[in-house]
Amino acid sequence: MTCKYKLQDVRLEKIKSPIVLNLDGVEMEYKNGRVLANTVFGERYFIESITAKNNKIILEAVENNKYGKVYWTDKKVSMFDGTEE
């Protein structure tokens, strides 16, 4: 089974201007934010920057490598304050 993802930002649908999405140097153009918000991707991306140029919104997106990672600590968990010393 292949995972499918959408850009997770409710504000995308409010953008009425054409959008150019830059993913790893590849530019894709969308009619507006609603179209982009409904686009499905094979990887999880997040928007790193937003600019405007020539009546278009330019979105720079990068792969979200941090989502779902487990970070371990040397402290034990306590039911009272979150950590045990």
N, C-alpha and C positions, 0 to 999 in steps of 0.2 A: 504494500500500500504506500503510495506517495503522498506526503503531506502537501497541503495547499494553504497558502497564506494571502492575506490582504494587508495593505498598509493600515495600521491601526491609528487613525486620527479622525475624529468626527468632524473636524474643521475642513477636511478636504472637500466634502460635498458642498460647502459654501462658496468655493472658488468657481466663479463663472467664466474666467478667462481661460484661454488655451494654456496647457501645462506641458513643459518639457521635463521629463524625468530622466536624470542621469544616474545610471547604475553601472558602476565600475567602468566608466568611460564610454558606455553605450547610451545614446540618447534615444528616448522614445517619446513621441508626442501624443497627447490626449486632448480631446475636444474641451473638456472641463474637469473639475474636481470630482463630480459624480461618476463620470466614466472611469477615472483613475481609482476611486474608492471601491469600485466593483471589479477591478482587475485582479486576477488570481496569479500569484507568483509561486514558484517552487521553493523559494527560500524566504526566510523572515528578514524583512528590511525595516529600517526606521529612517525618518527624515533627519538628515544632519544639518541642512541649511536650505533657506528659501531666499531667492532673489527675484527681481523683475528685470526684464530686458526686452525691448521691442514689443511691448504689449503682450508679453507672455510671462508666465510664472515659471521660474526655473527651480526645480527641486533636486537637491543632491541627496541621494539615499545610499546608505551603506548596509551591509549585511549585519544583522544583530547577532553577534557571536556570544554575547553574554547571557542571553535568555536560556533558562533551563540548566545552567551550570550549577554545580554544587560546590559551595565554598566550605571547607572544613576548618575547624578551629581546635586549639588544644584545650579549650575550656569545656567543662562538663555542663550540661544543661540542668538548670534548676527550675522547678515548677513555680517558684516564688518570684524571682527577679530576672529570669532568663539566663543567668550564668551562675556557676558555682566556682568559688575560688579555691 
